[in-house]
């Protein structure tokens, strides 16, 4: 996992000011945290009913609702998300916890199997695995935790949570919420651990599985250690989602959808639309309207009202994007508009003429940058959409229902959204294929990952 020590610190990306540093967990404290989670699973979690756990998960959601301003303010400070979007993120958490509280008993109920031969009965009974580890990123500090810990606790697993080093204050606030909701100490345990310590946690025989949301590099490092130690792993990694436009009866509305699918969270979403694949006859009008709409979004202080785009999450993130853009332009990409940098802030940028030889053709651009491509047919659109190492989400706009169905079938991705953006829901499974990872979060499939699906066959 690398030997870099991680400092857990709140550094406001809008100002560069370091506001607070949190101590990294010691090895002894970490061992005690694993032991506590393991004991809590063996005792309280295993003897509790799904109804009891659902009640507490519901309370976690209610506390998010009661503290939405406080949680949102922390997110703005830690990673620069505009306030309105940060509040929206907390509200989505409330929906997620509510969904798992409402549906927990149903998701956990016995599933009968029809026997082909013999007397008696057979059922699948879902039960917990034990202690599971979540490794979370900085881009959605509350939502990422909700979609891992909500179903994890409904199932009856104990949760160890390692947050991103730049989100320690969120981590602290969420730990307080779980305890206040009535979960015993050890059911949900926050750990400010280094990468080396995390490698030891994954290897620990008391830990049964690990879920990571992050970069391909992080996913590969975690999966390698998990594989060596025969641990179940869920990987939610990068994406370079296509937005395919084949026909529309309202170009302005389609352009608005395209822009919001790109610029939410300053473009720092793994499932943001990143590559805009436009049919010949719509290419020129789309490019003009899209460029105008992209550049109209206002960057500014993320805590101020009306700000649509905050800074990138850190100077590291800003430098990385700058390096990608420099290489893209050197490789022949044409800058249609935008891309000016001020500290960690970037103005929205539109690029064209990105060829398969250009690094930017295959990389994920994690910021407010859109690449627009022209294609001459449905087949060419599908081929370009699939010509990426990633396979997370995708967006398809067409007025032809048969075409929608046909193209949706051909796209190599975990999710296809047709004629709609920003339509994620607590009940809809989230996840990808190829280098975007494996496994699903949210919905019933999110509650089916870290589960013992135990066969009970009675004669």
Residue, then its C-alpha position, 0 to 999 in steps of 0.5 A: x500500500x506504500x509507506x507514505x505516512x498520512x496526516x489527517x488534516x483539514x486544509x481548506x482548498x479554497x484558501x489553502x489554510x490548514x485548520x486542524x490536524x488529527x492524530x494518526x491511530x497508534x498500532x496498539x489503538x488499532x489492534x484494540x479497535x479491531x478487537x472491539x469490533x470483533x467482540x461487538x459482532x460476536x455479541x451484540x450484532x449477532x444477537x440483535x434482530x434486523x428490526x432492532x438494527x433497522x431502528x438504529x440505522x433509521x436514527x442515524x438518518x434522522x441525525x444526518x437530517x438534524x445536523x445537515x448544516x453542520x455536516x455540509x459546512x464540514x464538507x465545504x471546509x474539507x474538500x471545497x464542495x459548494x454549500x448547496x451541493x453539500x446539503x444535497x449530499x447529506x439529504x441523499x444520505x438520509x434517503x439511503x439510511x431510510x431505504x435500508x431501515x425500511x427494507x432491511x427486514x425484507x432484504x434479509x428474509x429467508x429465500x426458499x429454493x424449489x427442490x429438483x429432487x428429494x423430500x423436505x425443504x431448502x432455504x438461503x438464510x442471509x447472515x453477517x460475515x463479521x468485521x468489514x473495512x470501508x476505505x473512503x474517498x474525499x469527493x462525497x464524504x458523507x454519502x460514501x460512508x452511508x452506502x457502505x455502512x448503512x447496508x453493512x450494519x443492517x446485515x449485522x456486520x461490524x464496520x471499521x471506517x477509514x476515511x480520506x486523510x483530508x476528511x477527518x472532521x467528517x469522520x469524527x462527526x459521523x462516529x458521533x452520530x452512530x454512537x448517539x443513534x444507539x449503536x454500541x461502541x464497536x459496531x461502527x469504529x472510525x480509524x485514522x490509519x495509515x496505508x501501512x496500517x490498513x494493509x495489516x487490517x486487511x490481513x487480520x483474520x478478524x476482518x472478513x472483507x473490504x470495500x474501497x472507493x477511490x482510484x484504480x491505484x488504490x483499488x489495485x493495492x487493496x485488492x492485491x492484499x485482500x487477494x493474498x489474504x482471501x478476503x472478499x473485496x468490493x471495488x468502486x473505482x474511476x470512470x470516464x463515462x460517455x454522454x452519447x447524443x444521437x437525437x433530441x427534440x430539445x437541444x437546450x434541455x439536453x445541453x443543460x443535462x450535459x453540463x450538470x452531468x459534467x460540472x456537479x462537484x466541480x467535475x470530481x465524480x467518478x460517474x460524471x459524464x466526461x466524454x461527450x459523443x455527438x452525432x454529426x448533424x448535432x455536433x456543431x450546434x451542440x458544441x456551441x451551446x454546450x461551450x456557452x453553458x459550461x463557461x456560464x457556470x460560476x466558480x467562487x467561494x464554496x461557502x457563498x450562496x450562488x457558487x456553482x463550482x468550488x475549488x478542486x479538493x486539494x493542491x495535489x488534485x489541482x496539480x494532477x489535473x494541470x499536468x493532464x491538461x498540459x499533456x492533452x494540449x501538447x498531444x494536439x487537443x484543441x481548447x475551445x474555451x476555459x481552463x484558466x487556473x487560479x490556485x485550486x480553482x479551474x474555470x470550466x473547460x471544453x476540449x475537442x480533437x482528442x485522438x486515440x494517441x493522446x493520453x487524455x483519450x484514456x485518462x479520467x479527467x477529475x475536474x471541470x473539463x469536458x471532451x467533445x467527440x464527433x461521430x457519424x453513426x450509432x455504431x461509431x458512437x458505441x465503439x468510441x463510448x466503449x473504447x476506454x479502460x473504464x466501465x462505470x456509468x453512461x448517458x444516452x440521449x435519443x428520441x428513438x426508443x428502439x435505438x435506446x434499448x439497442x445502444x443500452x445493451x451494447x454499452x460496456x458499463x455498470x449503469x446506463x441512464x437514458x434521457x436523464x442525468x442526476x437520477x441516482x437513488x438509494x434503491x438503484x445499484x451503483x457500480x461498474x465493470x472493467x477497470x471501474x471495479x466490481x461489486x455494487x453499492x446501494x439498493x438490494x445488491x448493495x445489501x448482498x455483498x458482505x453477506x453469508x448466503x447460507x444454505x439450510x437444507x432440511x430432509 
